[in-house]
């Protein structure tokens, strides 16, 4: 049975560079990422130390054709999620994205709709909270608790929409700033 250990995910959309550097350091120590669980913990299995580069891609449709293209570039998928993939390659392999425009387009597609979803969840959560306080003041405890539960669900939707939206936006701004600093990119 393989030894396993876990490390916290910093947020693939929020801090992708930080997480990929951590995965690289872990592989150099002999711990290779094999999954990510619902608690946002990376799961590592112990193996031989190896020099891998890691990258995250936010393609919504990770088809067999996309896998083949990654493979041709030397990249193999190691963890697949809904709308994202973590891939790895031998250290020094050509980066996953050599074209800023292609990376920007992928990030824009991933970001699409998240800001609106976060706003709608926030407004709905606020409305349920107001309704909950009125019902509570009237003594209607079952309905008050139901509104509070709905408020919590919507608040979670807000968080899980807002953080990726902010992360994608930061990544897009970083790419844009790098392009302005070096127009040859």
C-alpha positions in Angstrom: 0.0 0.0 0.0 1.4 3.4 -1.0 2.0 6.0 1.6 -0.1 9.1 1.2 0.0 12.6 2.5 -2.1 15.7 2.0 -1.6 19.4 1.5 -4.1 22.3 1.3 -5.0 23.6 -2.1 -4.4 27.4 -2.3 -7.1 27.8 -4.9 -6.4 26.9 -8.5 -8.1 30.0 -9.8 -6.7 32.3 -7.1 -3.1 31.1 -6.7 -2.2 28.8 -9.6 1.5 29.6 -9.6 1.8 29.0 -5.9 0.1 25.7 -6.1 2.1 24.5 -9.1 5.4 25.4 -7.5 4.3 23.5 -4.4 3.5 20.4 -6.5 6.9 20.7 -8.2 8.7 20.8 -4.8 6.7 17.9 -3.5 7.6 15.8 -6.6 11.3 16.7 -6.1 10.9 15.2 -2.6 9.2 12.0 -3.9 5.6 12.9 -3.3 3.5 13.0 -6.5 0.0 14.5 -6.7 -2.7 11.9 -7.5 -5.9 13.7 -6.6 -7.7 16.5 -4.9 -10.6 15.8 -2.5 -13.8 17.7 -1.7 -12.0 19.4 1.3 -9.6 21.0 -1.2 -6.7 18.9 -0.1 -4.2 17.6 -2.6 -3.5 13.9 -2.1 0.1 12.7 -2.7 1.5 9.3 -3.0 5.1 8.5 -2.2 7.4 7.5 -5.0 10.9 8.2 -6.4 11.9 11.9 -6.4 11.4 13.3 -9.8 11.8 16.7 -11.5 8.3 17.6 -12.9 6.9 20.9 -14.0 3.2 21.3 -13.3 0.5 23.5 -14.9 -3.2 24.0 -14.5 -5.5 24.6 -17.4 -9.0 25.8 -17.3 -10.5 24.2 -20.4 -14.2 23.3 -19.8 -14.1 20.4 -22.3 -11.1 18.2 -21.8 -11.7 15.9 -24.8 -9.7 13.0 -26.0 -8.3 15.3 -28.7 -7.1 17.8 -26.0 -5.4 14.9 -24.2 -3.6 13.9 -27.4 -2.4 17.5 -28.0 -1.2 17.7 -24.4 0.6 14.4 -24.9 2.3 15.7 -28.1 3.7 18.6 -26.0 5.0 16.3 -23.3 2.2 17.0 -20.8 0.1 14.3 -19.1 -3.1 14.9 -17.1 -2.7 13.9 -13.4 -5.8 15.4 -11.8 -9.0 16.3 -13.6 -11.8 18.4 -12.2 -14.9 20.1 -13.5 -13.5 22.8 -15.8 -9.9 22.4 -14.9 -7.0 20.0 -15.3 -3.6 19.7 -13.5 -1.0 18.4 -15.9 2.7 17.6 -15.6 5.7 17.1 -17.8 9.4 16.6 -17.4 11.1 19.7 -16.0 12.1 22.1 -18.8 9.3 21.0 -21.2 7.9 23.8 -23.3 5.3 25.6 -21.2 1.7 24.6 -21.6 0.8 28.0 -23.1 3.4 29.7 -25.3 0.7 32.1 -26.6 -0.7 34.7 -24.2 -3.8 35.2 -26.4 -4.7 31.5 -26.1 -4.3 31.5 -22.4 -6.3 34.7 -22.0 -9.1 33.3 -24.1 -9.2 30.2 -21.9 -9.3 32.3 -18.7 -12.0 34.6 -20.2 -14.2 31.6 -21.0 -13.7 30.2 -17.5 -14.5 33.6 -15.9 -17.7 34.1 -18.0 -20.8 34.2 -15.9 -19.0 33.8 -12.5 -19.3 37.5 -11.6 -23.0 37.6 -12.4 -23.5 34.3 -10.5 -21.7 35.8 -7.5 -23.8 38.9 -7.6 -27.1 37.0 -7.9 -26.1 34.7 -5.0 -25.2 37.7 -2.8 -28.5 39.5 -3.5 -30.6 36.4 -3.0 -28.7 35.6 0.3 -29.3 39.1 1.5 -33.1 38.8 0.7 -33.4 35.5 2.5 -31.5 37.0 5.5 -34.0 39.9 5.7 -36.9 37.5 5.3 -35.4 35.2 8.0 -35.2 38.1 10.5 -38.8 39.1 9.8 -40.0 35.5 10.2 -38.0 35.1 13.4 -39.5 38.3 14.8 -43.0 37.0 14.1 -42.2 33.8 15.9 -42.3 31.5 12.8 -39.2 29.5 13.8 -39.5 26.6 11.1 -39.7 29.1 8.2 -37.0 31.2 9.8 -34.6 28.3 10.0 -35.5 27.3 6.4 -34.6 30.9 5.2 -31.4 30.8 7.2 -30.4 27.5 5.5 -31.2 28.9 2.1 -29.1 32.0 3.0 -26.2 29.8 3.9 -26.4 27.8 0.7 -26.5 31.0 -1.3 -23.6 32.5 0.6 -21.5 29.4 -0.3 -22.5 29.9 -3.9 -21.3 33.5 -3.6 -17.9 32.4 -2.2 -17.4 29.6 -4.8 -18.3 32.0 -7.6 -16.5 35.1 -6.4 -13.1 33.6 -5.6 -12.6 32.0 -9.0 -13.8 35.2 -10.7 -11.3 37.2 -8.8 -8.5 34.7 -9.5 -9.2 34.6 -13.3 -9.4 38.4 -13.4 -6.0 38.7 -11.6 -4.4 36.2 -14.0 -5.8 38.1 -17.0 -4.5 41.4 -15.6 -1.1 39.8 -15.0 -0.9 38.6 -18.6 -2.0 42.0 -19.9 0.6 43.8 -17.8 3.3 41.4 -19.0 2.2 42.1 -22.6 2.5 45.8 -22.1 5.9 45.5 -20.5 7.2 43.3 -23.4 5.1 43.8 -26.5 7.0 41.0 -28.3 5.2 38.5 -26.2 
